[in-house]
Amino acid sequence: MAEPHLLVTKFIPPPRRSELLPRVALIERLNQHRKLPLVLLSAGGGFGKTTLLSVWASQSPSPVAWLSLDHLDLQYSRSE
């Protein structure tokens, strides 16, 4: 059987930390767009995108799909 190209960890949100700064306004903004088929979040490195989205996903009453990609994934897909 062929090995999958993506690691399983790319499909699982990171665990929440116990001490986080509440981002109530940002969570509410994401909740306003919950009915959309896709929500994209863009910001510079280190701005807390992954942390915000993992908190949002853990509070979601609906199923959430998670996919983490980085520049190495793009490079790998181009080499095939």
C-alpha positions as CSV (number, residue, x, y, z in Angstrom):
1,M,0.0,0.0,0.0
2,A,1.3,3.5,-0.9
3,E,2.3,5.8,1.9
4,P,0.0,8.9,2.2
5,H,1.6,12.2,1.2
6,L,0.3,14.1,4.2
7,L,1.0,13.3,7.8
8,V,-2.0,12.5,10.0
9,T,-1.1,15.4,12.3
10,K,-1.9,17.9,9.5
11,F,-5.6,16.9,9.9
12,I,-5.9,17.3,13.7
13,P,-6.1,20.7,15.4
14,P,-3.3,21.3,17.9
15,P,-4.3,20.9,21.6
16,R,-5.5,24.1,23.4
17,R,-3.2,25.6,25.9
18,S,-4.6,26.2,29.4
19,E,-3.5,29.9,29.6
20,L,-4.7,31.9,26.6
21,L,-5.6,35.5,26.1
22,P,-9.4,35.5,25.3
23,R,-10.1,36.6,21.8
24,V,-13.8,37.1,22.1
25,A,-14.2,39.6,19.3
26,L,-12.3,37.4,16.8
27,I,-14.2,34.3,17.8
28,E,-17.5,36.2,17.4
29,R,-16.4,37.3,13.9
30,L,-15.6,33.7,12.9
31,N,-19.0,32.7,14.3
32,Q,-20.7,35.2,12.1
33,H,-19.4,33.4,9.1
34,R,-20.1,29.9,10.3
35,K,-22.7,29.2,7.6
36,L,-20.2,29.8,4.8
37,P,-18.7,26.7,3.1
38,L,-15.1,28.0,3.6
39,V,-13.5,30.6,5.9
40,L,-9.9,31.6,5.3
41,L,-7.8,33.5,7.8
42,S,-4.7,35.3,6.8
43,A,-2.2,37.1,8.9
44,G,1.6,37.3,9.3
45,G,3.6,34.6,11.1
46,G,3.3,34.6,14.9
47,F,0.0,36.5,15.0
48,G,-1.9,33.5,16.6
49,K,-3.9,32.2,13.6
50,T,-3.5,28.5,14.6
51,T,-4.3,29.2,18.2
52,L,-7.4,31.2,17.4
53,L,-8.7,28.6,14.9
54,S,-8.0,25.7,17.3
55,V,-10.0,27.5,20.1
56,W,-12.8,28.3,17.6
57,A,-12.9,24.7,16.4
58,S,-13.0,23.3,19.9
59,Q,-16.0,25.5,20.7
60,S,-17.8,24.8,17.4
61,P,-21.2,22.9,17.7
62,S,-20.7,21.9,14.0
63,P,-18.0,19.6,12.6
64,V,-14.8,21.4,11.6
65,A,-12.3,20.2,9.0
66,W,-8.7,20.9,9.7
67,L,-5.8,20.9,7.2
68,S,-2.4,22.5,8.0
69,L,-0.1,23.2,5.1
70,D,3.2,24.9,4.8
71,H,5.7,25.8,2.1
72,L,7.2,22.3,2.1
73,D,3.8,20.8,1.2
74,L,3.6,23.1,-1.8
75,Q,7.2,22.2,-2.8
76,Y,6.4,18.5,-2.5
77,S,3.3,18.7,-4.7
78,R,5.3,20.5,-7.4
79,S,8.0,17.8,-7.5
80,E,5.6,15.0,-8.6
